[in-house]
Amino acid sequence: MKDIFPHIYRKSNDGRGCYYLWFSAMHTRIDAMLVGYLSEDEFEPIGKEICEAVHYIEHLASCFDPASELSKVNREAAEHPVETNEELILILRLCKEYYRLTGGLFDITQTGQVDDLLLESDRQVAFASPLKLNLSGFLKGYALENIRSILSEHGISDALVSIGQSSIMAIGSHSGTNGWEVVLSNGAASTPPQEESGRKTVTLFDECLTTSGNNSDDRRHIVDTQTGEVIEGKRAVAVVTKSGIEGEALSTAFFIADAERREQLKEQFGIKIVVEI
């Protein structure tokens, strides 16, 4: 089988193999380190499956791909009900639920209101008014959970996956340590950690770390759903959750929320670690 991504394979003294791969998708770079008692040839089809799963999600639900199912929905659903993929319906249902749970702080609509997104069957979507849906703030976490399922099916219990350094999933541990250490800086995370002023280290064990915010003064991409204004300024918020899906919704919600609402969200979802960057 010819691989479709660059990778590095090393074998440790205890016989475990470390398979590190990277590829581009979702307009960013994706890195994955898989650890287990497998050969390079055994790791390769798992890496291929991960790559294909992420590209499938992107082609299904990217609003930037005119050929995606989501783009078709955005174009046609205000005119008539659109037959679409069951998985896209599942994603939209999840997004509507987190909109409800966060009191509207997590919102996938660029125009219109989420209440006008009608999901009346497992295959059909309609808009009660013209909408434009953008799932960019959700798909990374959804992809992480798909990758988790792939790794579980193949018996891999130690792995670290990073999507654009803003959505990270840590499974098990590495090199006998209790988890994986990642470093937060300027709205992004990296591993291994480096000792530099202003950086914050977080250890993850069977957890996800998700960051939302502006990593430069020029970046303006998150709208305050309470005011309708784009949030400006260089700052970010990172949350640690058990699920990448929940992390995507909550990191956005925490970034928008005021101090009082953040405390309410912490209690509501049982969030213990929120890092401001």
N, C-alpha and C positions, 0 to 999 in steps of 0.2 A: 504494500500500500504506500503510495507516494504521499508524503505529508504536504499540507497546504499552509504551513506556518513555520517560522523559525523556532527552534527549541534547543535546549541544552540538557544533557542527561549526565548525572554523576551518581556513583554508588558509594555509600558510606561504609565504614569498617564493620558496622553491625548488619550489613547485607541489605539495608533499605536503599531503594533508589529514589533520587530526587529529580523530577522531570519539570523543567521550567519552560513555559511556552508563552509567546506573545503574538498578538495579531491586532488588526484595526477593525473596529465596528462601532456603530452608534456615534460616529464623528469623534472618536477618541481611541486611545490605546488600551487594550485589555491584557493583563498579565495574570498568569496562574502558575503557582508552584504546587505540584502534587507530590506527595511522599508516600511510599509504600513498598512492599516486597514484590515489585514488578520489574521486568526488564524494560529496556527502551522500546522494544517492539510491542510490548504489552501496553505501555503507556500511550503509544501513538494513536491508536483508534479512539481512546478516551479523549485525547486532546482534539481530535478531529470532530468528535461528537459535540464537544463543548463549543467549538468554533461554529459548527453548523447550526446549533441551537440558538446562539446569540444572533447570527445573521438572519435566521428565520423570524425571530421576534422583531428585529429591526425592519425587515421587509413587510411584516404584518402590520406594525403599529407606528411607523415613523411618519409624522406629518410633513417631513421634508422630502419624502419619496413620493412623487406623483402617482406611482404605480402601486402603492401600498393599499391595503384594505381600509386603513384609517383615512387616507386621502380621498378614497372613493366615498366613504361615509361623509366626510366634510363637504364634498361637492354636491351630493345628491340627497342627503337625509332630510333636508328642509323641504324638499319638493315631494318626496314620496318615501315610504319605508324601504330600507335597503337590506337585502339579504346579504349576510356577511359570515365570517368565520366564527365558530362557537368560542374559540379562545379569545378573540377580540371582545366579544360580548362579556366574557368572564373578566377581562381586564377592566372594561368600562364599569362593570358592577362593583369591582373592588374600589375603583376610584370614586364612585358615587358614595360608597359606604364610608371611605375615609374623609370625604367632604362632610358627611353628616357627623362623624365622630369628632372631627376637629372644629366643628362649628363654622365651617366654610373657609378655614385657613388654608387647607389644601384644596386647590381648585384647578381642574384641567382645562377650563374654558378660557380661550383668549378673547372671545367675543360671546356675548349672551350669558345665560345662566344655566347651571347644572340641572336645575329642575326641569328645563326644557329638553333634556336628554332622555328619550323614552326607550326603555328596554323591555318590551312586552313579550318577548320570547327568547329562546336560546340562540336564534339565528337572525333576528331582525332588529334593526335600530332605526329610530326616526327622531327628527328634531321638531319640537313644537314651534320653534322660531329659528332663524338663521344662527348657527353656532360655528365656531372653529375650535376643535379640540386639539390640544397639544399634550402628548404623553411623555415628553422628554424628561420631566421630573419624576417619572414613575418606572420607566422601562428598565433602567439599570438594576433597580432592586428586584424587579420581576425576573430579569435575566439571572441574577445571583441565585434566586430560589430554584430556577430551572437547572442551573449548574449544580446546586446542592443535590438535587434529585439524581442527576447523572452520576455524580461521585458516589452517592449512597448505593446506587445499583451496581457499581463496580467494586464495592467494598473498600473505598478509599476514605479513611477516617482522619487524615491529616492533610490539610490543604490551606492555601491562602490565595484568594482571588481578588484582584483589584480592577475595577472598571473606571478608567480615567482618574484614578487616585482620589475619587470622591465617594465611591461606593465600594466598600471592602467587606469581604466575608472571610472569617477565620474559622476553620474547622480543626478541632484537636489541637495539636502542638507541633513543635519543630525542635529537633536536636535535644530532646529530653527536657525542654523548658515547659513551664505551665502556661501554654498559649503562644500567641504571636504578638510581638511588639511592633507597633506602627507609630510613626511620628506625624503630627499635625503641624502644618506651617502654611500660612497664606492661603487658607481655604483648600489645601490638598493634603493627602496623606502619602507616606512613603515607608518603605521597609528595605533593608534593616534600619534601625534608628541611628541617628547621628547626634553627637553632642554639640549642639549649637544654641546660642542664646536665642530666646524667644520661641523655641520649639517645645511642644508638649507631647509627651509619650503616653500612649494608651496601650495596655495589654488586653488582647481579645482572646477569649476561649469559647468556642462555639457561639460566636456573636458576630454581629455586623456593625460596622461603623460607617455612617452616612453623613456627608457634609453638604450643606446648602449655603449659598452666599455669593459674594462678589470678591474675587481674588485680585482685583485691580480697581483703581479709581474709575476706570472707564467702563467697567462691566456693569450692565443694568439689565437684568433679565427676569427678576422676580417682582411680581406686582403685589402690593399690599391689598389683599382682597377686601379689607375694611374701608380703605380710602380710594381704591382704584388707581393709586399712584405707583410708579416704578420706584423700588427701593434703591437708593444710591449710597455710595460710600464703600470703602474697602473693609469688609468684615464678613464673618462667616460663623455658622453654628454647626457643630457635629454632635450627633447622638449615637449612643450604643444601644442596639436592640437585638433581640433574638432573630428577627426576620428582616431580610433586606427590603421586602415590600413595605413593612411598617416603617422601616428606617427612612425610606424615601418620602413618605407622607409626613412623618413627624419632623424630619429635619427642616422641611419647608415650613411647616406650621410653627416650629420653634423660632425660625428665622424671622417670621412675620410678627409673632405674638409679642405683646408687652410683658413686663415682668410678672404681673398678676396672672395672666393667662398661661404663662409658661409653668408656673407652679401648679396650676390646675391640670395642665396636660401631664406633668410629671406624675401626679397622683393618679390621674385617670388611667394612664398606660403603664404605670409602674416603672418609669424611666429613672435610672439612678445616675447615669453619666451624661451630662450635657456640657460640651466644651465650647466656649466662645473663643474665636480666633481673631 
